Amino acid sequence: MSIFLFCTLLLINLVVGIFLGISGIAGFLLPLIYVGFLNMPVHDSLALSFLAFAVSGVLGAYSYWKMKHMDLKLAILLSIGSLPGAFLGVQINVLTSDFLVKFFLYLFVLFAGLSLLIRKDRDEMEQKRSFLLNSHLFVMLLGFLTAVICSLTGAGGPILLVPLLASLGVHIRVAVGVSLLNSVIIALPSMAGYFSRANMDSLPVLIIASLLGTVIGILTGTRIADKVPIPKLKLLIAVLTIVSSIYMLAVLVLSV
């Protein structure tokens, strides 16, 4: 275990943690960087990513709850669907080859970046709350489907839920708070599944680096969340994401 890798993971989790605290998005960058740029094993990368999602979800959701940006009823209904969805996503991942997992990860991250680029100015606009959110079945199904995708690819819950909830008329700040809390429910079974298949010889030190960076980052991000212009932050994340994912897709395909 090199000091360079420890410091790299600490810095990566610090930066992503700040982004998560501010906007609830950017967690999907972790598996992309771990697998694509640091060349870490897929299951090790996903285990560390979901550990960071769980920690950032707890800290971030609590901060948003204190700021009164939380809809507990909506979060609970989503989480009821997300729990079995996360279990299913892990099982699909285990049965899928490393090439396909990486391909779906990079492809999904590319889609997420494009979605952010398209919606960067829209989510701040007030919309009427959709009648669909009054249906418990719809909300639980939404939680289930997003959890399957997120636990399969390691992309993290907020990248899907924040724009979806915002498009259904949930205030953007509340959508971030709800998504951070829901990401904890997705992360717990995903983390258990991927850690059971990871190489535990080298992970303990990496876990420390991940936790340190995530905790400092999320606490910093939530403190400055109301002072940062979200559209500009989303534009920066979107551009970095699109360029990185296209590069990694090209490298993956050309290596076959």
Secondary structure as the mmCIF struct_conf table of DSSP 4:
data_model
#
loop_
_struct_conf.conf_type_id
_struct_conf.id
_struct_conf.beg_label_comp_id
_struct_conf.beg_label_asym_id
_struct_conf.beg_label_seq_id
_struct_conf.end_label_comp_id
_struct_conf.end_label_asym_id
_struct_conf.end_label_seq_id
HELX_RH_AL_P HELX_RH_AL_P1 ILE A 3 SER A 23
BEND BEND1 GLY A 24 GLY A 24
TURN_TY1_P TURN_TY1_P1 GLY A 27 PHE A 28
HELX_RH_AL_P HELX_RH_AL_P2 LEU A 29 PRO A 31
HELX_RH_PI_P HELX_RH_PI_P1 LEU A 32 PHE A 37
BEND BEND2 LEU A 38 LEU A 38
HELX_RH_AL_P HELX_RH_AL_P3 VAL A 42 LYS A 66
TURN_TY1_P TURN_TY1_P2 MET A 67 LYS A 68
HELX_RH_AL_P HELX_RH_AL_P4 LEU A 72 VAL A 94
TURN_TY1_P TURN_TY1_P3 LEU A 95 LEU A 95
BEND BEND3 THR A 96 THR A 96
HELX_RH_AL_P HELX_RH_AL_P5 ASP A 98 ARG A 119
TURN_TY1_P TURN_TY1_P4 LYS A 120 GLU A 124
BEND BEND4 MET A 125 MET A 125
HELX_LH_PP_P HELX_LH_PP_P1 LYS A 128 SER A 130
HELX_RH_3T_P HELX_RH_3T_P1 PHE A 131 ASN A 134
HELX_RH_AL_P HELX_RH_AL_P6 HIS A 136 THR A 153
TURN_TY1_P TURN_TY1_P5 GLY A 154 GLY A 154
BEND BEND5 GLY A 157 GLY A 157
HELX_RH_AL_P HELX_RH_AL_P7 PRO A 158 SER A 167
TURN_TY1_P TURN_TY1_P6 LEU A 168 GLY A 169
HELX_RH_AL_P HELX_RH_AL_P8 ILE A 172 PHE A 195
TURN_TY1_P TURN_TY1_P7 SER A 196 ARG A 197
BEND BEND6 ALA A 198 ALA A 198
TURN_TY1_P TURN_TY1_P8 MET A 200 SER A 202
HELX_RH_AL_P HELX_RH_AL_P9 LEU A 203 ILE A 224
HELX_RH_3T_P HELX_RH_3T_P2 ALA A 225 LYS A 227
BEND BEND7 VAL A 228 VAL A 228
HELX_RH_AL_P HELX_RH_AL_P10 ILE A 230 LEU A 254
TURN_TY1_P TURN_TY1_P9 SER A 255 SER A 255
#
